[in-house]
Amino acid sequence: MKRRLLLLAALSLAATMILAAPAAAQGQNVTVYIRDFYFEPAQLQVEPGTTVTWVNEGAAPHTVTANDGAYDSGWLYPGQSYSWTYANPGTYDYYCAIHPSMTASVTVGGGGGWSAFAQQTPAATQATGTGAQQPQLASTGGPSLLAPLAGLVVVGSGVLAAAWAIRRRAS
């Protein structure tokens, strides 16, 4: 009985590793909301390969302009959006060129995951609106934070199912 339980747990773990590997190779998508005269969230932490999409939910036009000149969305009118993929670790400051007091930053790390304050979005990575499109960089295939959790769920489910089956046969 214990052998069956261990075998089921090992098979569940193997299935998790096989199924979780493709998910880890995909980049994350995160949304920053541009509200009237602030970015939300103002400080964002993401992994390399993450695409950040800024959506103007305010009543006024705004820009997303990197302090180092790496990107500039052009004017984003209400309802328009702009995306940029961060490939390398570091802290990237940006501001609204129309309203220079609007400032924010993205910190790209090497294992810390994305901020709980950020919202994941569908895989729309193309810039829209009047801003010039920037090239989308390839994902680095960094580790997914959900893969270990999924593995625990699958292994736990397999162990519970095996325990239930063994108990049922013993009755």
N, C-alpha and C positions, 0 to 999 in steps of 0.2 A: 504494500500500500504506500509506504513511504517512497519507494522507487518510482511509482507512478506519479506521485505528487512532484518529486524532483524533476522527472522527465517532462511533465507538463510545464513546470516553471521554466525549464531550460528552453523548451520549444517556444514559449511565449516571449522570452527574452530575445531569442534569435529572430523571431518574426518582427519584434519591435526594432531591432537593429536594421533589418532589411528595409522596412517600411519608413523608418525615420530618416534614413540617409538622404533620399531625394528632397525632403522638406528642409534639411539643413543647408542645401546648396542654393536655395532661393533667397533673394534679398527681401528686406522688410520694406514696407511702405508706411510712412507716417505723415499725418496732416498737422499743419500749423495754421491756426485761424488768424486772419488779419481782421481785427476789430477796429472800431474808430479810435485810432491813435495808440494801439498797442498790438503786439504779437502774442498769441496764446498757444502754447507755452512760450515764455520768453527765453528760457534756458531748456535745451533739449539734449538728451544723451542718446546716441544711436550707435550701431555697429557699422563697420565699413561695408559698403555695398547698399546701404539704406537710401531709398529715394524719399526725399521730403517734398511734400506738395503743400504750397501755401494757397489758401483760399480766401479771397477778399469777401468777408461777410459784413463789411462796414458800408457806410453810405458815401464815402469819399474814395477817390482813386488813391492807390498806394503803389510802392515798388518794393521789391526784395532785391537789395543791392549788397553784394559782398564787400566788406571793407577792403579786401585785397584786390578787388576788381575781377575776381574769377567768374562772377556771373552777375547779371542784372536782368530782372524780369521785364523791364520797361513798365509803363503804366498799366496797372491792373485795375480795371473798373469793377464795381460791385458785381459779384457773381463769377468773376474770372479767376483763373488759377494759374500757377506756375510750378514746375517741378525741377529738382536738381538731385543728382545722385552723388553722395559723398563716398569717395573711394579710399581715402587715406586717413589714418588717425590724426587727431589734432583738434584744436578749438577754432571754429570759424565764426567770426562776428559778422553781422549784417545789420542793415538799417533801411529805412524808407527814405529815398532820395527826395521825396516831396515834403516829408515831415521828419527831418533829421533827428528829432528827439525820440523817435521810435527806433529802439535798438533791441537786438536779441542775439543769441548765439546758439550754435550747434556744436556739441562736443562729440567727436567720433572716437570711440574707444576700441579696445582690442579684446573685449570679453565681458563687458559690463551690461550688455543688453540695452534695450531702448527704454526710455523713461516711462514710468507708469502714468505720467501726465499726458503723454502723447496718445493720439488715437490712430489705430491702424486703419488703413484704407485699402480698397481694392487695388489691383495692380495697374492702375492708370498712371503711367510714368511720362506721358507726353505733356509738354507745356501747352497751355491754351491761352487764348486772349491775345492782346496786342504785343506781348513780350516776344522777343526772338527765342526760338527753340534752341536749347543747349543740348549737346550730345549726351546721351544716357550711357553711363559707364557700366561695364559688366560687373556682376556681383562677385564678391571675393569668396563666396561659399562659406562664410563664417558659421560658427555653430548656432543652431537654433535653441532658444531657451525652452521651447515647448517639447522638443524631442525627449529630454530626460523625464519630463512629467508624463508624456504619453507612454514611455516605457514602463514607468511605475504603475500606471493605470492598467496597461495590458498584462504585465506580470502579476499584479494584484488580482486582476480578474481571473487569470488562469489558475492561480493558486486557490482562490475561492471556489472556482468551478470544480477543481480537482478534489478539494476537501469535501465539497457537497456530494460529489459522486462517490467518494470513498465512504462517507458516512451513510449514504443511502444504501449502498451495497451491504454494509455491515449490519443494517437494521433488518 
